[in-house]
Amino acid sequence: MSSGTASASSVANTKTTAQDILTGLIPLFLQLRKLAWLIFAVTTLLFFVLRQAGDPALVLAGNDATPEQLAAIRAQFGLDRPLLIQYFSYMWNVLQFDFGKSLASAEPALGKVLDMVPRTLHLAGMAILLTASIAIPLGSWLGFKPENPERRMVSGFLFVMQGVPGFVTALVLIQIFAVNLRLLPSLGYEWYEPKTWVLPVCSLASFLFPSLTRVVAANVAEAMREDYIRTARANGASQMALLWKHAVPNALLGAAALIGTQFAALLGGSAIIETIFSWPGMGWLLLESVQTLDFPVVQALAFMIAILVFSVNASTDLVFRFLDPRLRTKGA
């Protein structure tokens, strides 16, 4: 009897474990399905939009090209086939991660993009790190006593800075530190030369940190009015303990969402800064490829940016689950 009971119990436990595994895989499956639809929508829309932007054969051959030369270039890259045939051929190749070769350099388009990904991730990561290093302490200080006159002045400054584009700050920084003082280089990128990072990173952070600071300040100010803060104060907690042990951890929930959004935006939205500083990243490559109507590279860039943005959003969701125990409860 005991052996049969133990066997039945073991089978039941195995079934429960299998069910738990399958239940855990459902969110992953749903996320992958969303990613597949996102890639399909982006690649399809971009394919047809790019074909309306112009004829790459004219860009490659120049204005003085003969009709025969243009026809030869179109035939070489398959641009002379019917549009739907080009589309289905393109989608079949995308399923094999083949975006063709760059029209400008004849290099594999996806390989060209992958070379730029680490540089853009480096720039975006450093900018987010600097932004968070400034915004979280400053926002906590502002939100702790928001009615203080000094804090009001700082809030006003942040409001003004939030409306200043990053490229404007970039030009000012170049004029001061590269032209006048000659302390920092204004062009180029070297992995082992931190001086080349300073101006681009500061330019991006100058646009990002005001909004993050204001979010942290608002969340801290709201947290300071909660009952658990009053209880901790009544139990003799110091002002620093109230701020850093109780208010700030709760304020970071909203900050984490904005940080994830900002990081995702930088992956494809730092093109102007990368161009100004000649930072060879995805944004710089995107502008260059659009100007030359290099369809394969633009399409490979869109594919890679979609995957990276999706990954950042999924990672942000995991951070939320780590920071907020309520999201880790069963069925949350």
C-alpha positions as CSV (number, residue, x, y, z in Angstrom):
1,M,0.0,0.0,0.0
2,S,2.7,2.4,1.0
3,S,4.6,1.7,-2.3
4,G,1.5,2.3,-4.4
5,T,0.8,5.5,-2.5
6,A,4.4,6.7,-3.0
7,S,4.2,5.9,-6.7
8,A,0.9,7.8,-7.1
9,S,2.4,10.7,-5.3
10,S,5.5,10.7,-7.5
11,V,3.3,10.7,-10.6
12,A,1.2,13.5,-9.3
13,N,4.3,15.6,-8.5
14,T,5.7,14.9,-12.0
15,K,2.4,16.1,-13.6
16,T,2.4,19.2,-11.4
17,T,6.0,20.0,-12.4
18,A,5.2,19.6,-16.1
19,Q,2.1,21.8,-15.7
20,D,4.2,24.5,-14.0
21,I,6.8,24.3,-16.8
22,L,4.1,24.6,-19.5
23,T,2.5,27.5,-17.6
24,G,5.8,29.3,-17.3
25,L,6.4,28.8,-21.1
26,I,3.1,30.4,-22.1
27,P,4.3,34.1,-21.4
28,L,7.5,33.3,-23.4
29,F,5.5,32.0,-26.3
30,L,3.2,35.0,-26.3
31,Q,6.2,37.3,-26.2
32,L,7.8,35.5,-29.1
33,R,4.6,35.7,-31.1
34,K,4.4,39.4,-30.5
35,L,8.0,39.7,-31.7
36,A,7.2,37.7,-34.9
37,W,4.3,40.0,-35.7
38,L,6.3,43.1,-34.9
39,I,9.1,42.0,-37.3
40,F,6.6,41.0,-40.0
41,A,4.8,44.4,-39.8
42,V,8.0,46.4,-39.7
43,T,9.7,44.6,-42.6
44,T,6.5,44.6,-44.8
45,L,5.8,48.3,-44.2
46,L,9.4,49.4,-44.7
47,F,9.7,47.3,-47.9
48,F,6.9,49.1,-49.7
49,V,7.7,52.6,-48.2
50,L,11.3,52.3,-49.4
51,R,10.3,51.4,-52.9
52,Q,8.4,54.7,-53.1
53,A,11.4,56.7,-51.9
54,G,13.3,56.6,-55.2
55,D,15.4,54.5,-57.5
56,P,18.7,53.3,-56.1
57,A,20.0,52.7,-59.6
58,L,20.0,56.5,-60.1
59,V,22.0,57.0,-56.9
60,L,24.5,54.3,-57.8
61,A,25.0,55.2,-61.5
62,G,24.8,59.0,-61.2
63,N,22.8,61.5,-63.1
64,D,24.8,61.0,-66.3
65,A,24.0,57.3,-66.6
66,T,22.6,55.9,-69.8
67,P,19.3,53.9,-69.8
68,E,21.3,50.8,-70.5
69,Q,23.5,51.3,-67.5
70,L,20.5,51.9,-65.3
71,A,18.8,48.7,-66.6
72,A,21.9,46.7,-65.9
73,I,22.1,47.9,-62.3
74,R,18.4,47.1,-61.7
75,A,18.9,43.7,-63.2
76,Q,21.9,43.1,-61.0
77,F,20.1,43.8,-57.8
78,G,16.7,42.3,-58.9
79,L,15.0,45.7,-59.0
80,D,13.6,45.1,-62.4
81,R,11.3,42.3,-61.2
82,P,7.6,42.9,-60.3
83,L,7.1,44.5,-56.9
84,L,5.2,41.5,-55.4
85,I,7.9,39.1,-56.7
86,Q,10.5,41.2,-55.0
87,Y,8.5,41.2,-51.8
88,F,7.9,37.5,-51.5
89,S,11.6,36.8,-52.4
90,Y,12.7,39.3,-49.8
91,M,10.4,37.8,-47.0
92,W,11.7,34.3,-47.9
93,N,15.3,35.6,-47.5
94,V,14.4,37.3,-44.2
95,L,13.3,34.0,-42.8
96,Q,16.8,32.8,-43.4
97,F,18.3,36.0,-42.0
98,D,19.5,37.0,-45.4
99,F,19.0,40.7,-46.2
100,G,21.1,40.6,-49.3
101,K,24.2,42.8,-50.0
102,S,24.6,46.5,-49.5
103,L,24.0,48.4,-52.7
104,A,26.8,50.8,-51.8
105,S,29.6,48.5,-50.7
106,A,28.4,44.9,-51.8
107,E,29.0,43.7,-48.2
108,P,26.3,41.5,-46.5
109,A,23.8,44.0,-45.2
110,L,23.1,42.1,-41.9
111,G,26.9,41.8,-41.2
112,K,27.3,45.5,-41.8
113,V,24.6,46.2,-39.3
114,L,26.0,43.8,-36.7
115,D,29.3,45.6,-36.8
116,M,27.5,48.8,-35.6
117,V,25.4,47.2,-32.9
118,P,28.1,47.1,-30.1
119,R,29.0,50.8,-30.7
120,T,25.4,51.9,-30.4
121,L,24.8,49.8,-27.3
122,H,28.0,51.3,-25.8
123,L,26.8,54.8,-26.5
124,A,23.2,54.2,-25.3
125,G,24.4,52.2,-22.2
126,M,26.8,54.9,-21.1
127,A,24.2,57.7,-21.7
128,I,21.6,55.8,-19.6
129,L,24.2,55.1,-16.8
130,L,25.1,58.8,-16.6
131,T,21.5,59.8,-16.8
132,A,20.5,57.5,-13.9
133,S,23.6,58.5,-11.9
134,I,22.4,62.1,-12.0
135,A,18.7,61.8,-12.0
136,I,18.1,59.4,-9.2
137,P,20.0,61.3,-6.5
138,L,18.9,64.7,-7.7
139,G,15.2,63.6,-8.1
140,S,15.3,62.0,-4.6
141,W,16.6,65.3,-3.2
142,L,14.0,67.3,-5.0
143,G,11.1,65.1,-4.0
144,F,12.0,64.9,-0.3
145,K,11.0,68.5,0.3
146,P,9.5,69.8,-2.9
147,E,8.3,73.1,-1.4
148,N,11.8,74.2,-0.6
149,P,12.7,77.4,-2.6
150,E,16.1,76.0,-3.7
151,R,14.4,72.9,-5.0
152,R,11.8,75.0,-6.9
153,M,14.7,76.8,-8.7
154,V,16.2,73.5,-9.7
155,S,12.9,72.2,-10.9
156,G,12.5,75.2,-13.1
157,F,15.9,74.6,-14.6
158,L,15.0,71.0,-15.3
159,F,11.8,72.1,-17.0
160,V,13.8,74.4,-19.3
161,M,16.5,71.7,-20.0
162,Q,13.8,69.2,-20.9
163,G,12.9,71.2,-23.9
164,V,16.5,71.6,-25.2
165,P,17.3,69.1,-27.9
166,G,20.4,67.0,-27.4
167,F,22.0,68.2,-30.7
168,V,21.9,71.8,-29.4
169,T,23.7,70.8,-26.3
170,A,26.1,68.8,-28.5
171,L,27.0,71.9,-30.5
172,V,27.6,74.0,-27.4
173,L,29.8,71.3,-25.8
174,I,31.8,71.0,-29.0
175,Q,32.4,74.8,-29.1
176,I,33.5,74.9,-25.5
177,F,35.5,71.7,-24.9
178,A,36.7,70.9,-28.4
179,V,37.1,74.3,-30.1
180,N,37.8,76.8,-27.4
181,L,39.5,74.7,-24.6
182,R,40.7,71.9,-26.9
183,L,40.3,69.3,-24.1
184,L,38.2,66.7,-25.9
185,P,37.9,65.4,-29.4
186,S,34.7,66.3,-31.3
187,L,34.9,63.5,-33.9
188,G,35.5,59.8,-34.0
189,Y,35.2,56.8,-31.7
190,E,37.8,54.6,-30.1
191,W,36.9,51.8,-27.7
192,Y,40.1,52.3,-25.7
193,E,40.0,56.1,-25.7
194,P,37.4,57.3,-23.1
195,K,37.9,60.9,-24.3
196,T,36.0,60.1,-27.4
197,W,33.0,59.0,-25.3
198,V,32.5,62.1,-23.2
199,L,30.9,64.6,-25.5
200,P,28.4,62.2,-27.2
201,V,27.4,60.6,-23.9
202,C,26.9,64.0,-22.2
203,S,24.9,65.3,-25.1
204,L,22.4,62.5,-24.9
205,A,22.3,62.5,-21.1
206,S,21.6,66.3,-21.1
207,F,18.3,65.6,-22.9
208,L,17.4,62.4,-20.9
209,F,18.1,63.3,-17.3
210,P,15.6,66.2,-16.8
211,S,12.6,64.0,-17.5
212,L,13.9,61.1,-15.4
213,T,14.7,63.5,-12.5
214,R,11.2,64.9,-12.5
215,V,9.7,61.4,-12.5
216,V,11.8,60.3,-9.6
217,A,11.0,63.6,-7.7
218,A,7.3,63.2,-8.2
219,N,7.4,59.5,-7.1
220,V,9.5,60.3,-4.0
221,A,7.1,63.2,-3.1
222,E,4.1,60.9,-3.4
223,A,5.8,58.2,-1.4
224,M,6.6,60.6,1.4
225,R,2.9,61.1,1.9
226,E,2.1,57.4,2.3
227,D,1.1,55.8,5.6
228,Y,4.2,53.5,5.8
229,I,6.4,56.6,5.9
230,R,4.4,58.1,8.8
231,T,4.7,54.8,10.6
232,A,8.4,54.6,10.1
233,R,8.7,58.3,11.2
234,A,6.7,57.5,14.3
235,N,9.0,54.6,15.1
236,G,12.0,56.9,15.1
237,A,13.4,56.4,11.7
238,S,15.9,59.1,10.6
239,Q,15.3,61.4,7.6
240,M,17.9,59.6,5.6
241,A,16.4,56.2,6.4
242,L,12.9,57.5,5.4
243,L,14.3,58.7,2.1
244,W,16.7,55.9,1.0
245,K,15.2,52.9,2.7
246,H,11.5,53.6,2.2
247,A,10.7,56.3,-0.3
248,V,13.4,55.8,-3.0
249,P,12.9,52.0,-3.6
250,N,9.2,52.6,-4.3
251,A,10.0,55.6,-6.5
252,L,12.3,53.5,-8.6
253,L,9.4,51.5,-10.0
254,G,8.3,54.4,-12.2
255,A,11.9,55.3,-12.9
256,A,12.6,51.8,-14.2
257,A,9.8,52.1,-16.7
258,L,11.2,55.4,-18.0
259,I,14.8,54.2,-18.1
260,G,13.7,51.2,-20.2
261,T,11.8,53.5,-22.6
262,Q,14.7,55.9,-22.9
263,F,17.2,53.1,-23.6
264,A,14.9,51.6,-26.2
265,A,14.5,55.0,-27.9
266,L,18.3,55.5,-28.0
267,L,18.8,52.3,-30.0
268,G,17.3,53.9,-33.1
269,G,16.9,57.5,-32.1
270,S,20.5,58.7,-31.5
271,A,21.2,59.1,-35.3
272,I,21.7,62.9,-35.1
273,I,24.2,62.7,-32.2
274,E,26.1,59.8,-33.9
275,T,26.3,61.9,-37.1
276,I,27.5,65.0,-35.3
277,F,30.3,63.2,-33.5
278,S,31.0,60.7,-36.4
279,W,30.1,57.9,-34.0
280,P,29.9,54.8,-36.3
281,G,26.7,53.3,-34.9
282,M,23.3,52.1,-36.1
283,G,21.9,55.7,-36.2
284,W,24.8,57.0,-38.3
285,L,24.5,54.0,-40.6
286,L,20.8,54.5,-41.0
287,L,21.1,58.1,-42.1
288,E,23.9,57.2,-44.5
289,S,21.9,54.3,-46.0
290,V,18.7,56.3,-46.3
291,Q,20.6,59.1,-48.2
292,T,22.0,56.5,-50.7
293,L,18.7,54.5,-50.9
294,D,20.6,51.4,-49.7
295,F,17.5,49.3,-49.2
296,P,19.1,46.1,-47.9
297,V,21.0,47.9,-45.1
298,V,18.0,50.0,-44.1
299,Q,15.8,46.8,-43.9
300,A,18.5,45.0,-41.9
301,L,18.7,48.0,-39.5
302,A,15.0,48.0,-39.0
303,F,15.0,44.3,-38.3
304,M,17.8,44.6,-35.7
305,I,16.3,47.7,-34.0
306,A,13.0,45.9,-33.7
307,I,14.7,42.9,-32.0
308,L,16.7,45.1,-29.7
309,V,13.8,47.3,-28.7
310,F,11.6,44.3,-28.0
311,S,14.5,42.8,-25.9
312,V,14.8,45.9,-23.8
313,N,11.0,46.0,-23.2
314,A,11.0,42.4,-22.1
315,S,14.0,43.1,-19.8
316,T,12.2,46.0,-18.3
317,D,9.3,43.8,-17.5
318,L,11.6,41.4,-15.7
319,V,13.1,44.3,-13.7
320,F,9.6,45.3,-12.7
321,R,9.0,41.8,-11.4
322,F,12.2,41.9,-9.5
323,L,11.5,45.4,-7.9
324,D,7.8,44.7,-7.2
325,P,7.1,41.5,-5.3
326,R,3.4,41.8,-6.1
327,L,4.1,41.0,-9.7
328,R,5.9,37.8,-8.7
329,T,2.8,36.3,-6.9
330,K,0.9,33.5,-8.6
331,G,-1.5,34.8,-11.2
332,A,-0.3,38.4,-11.1
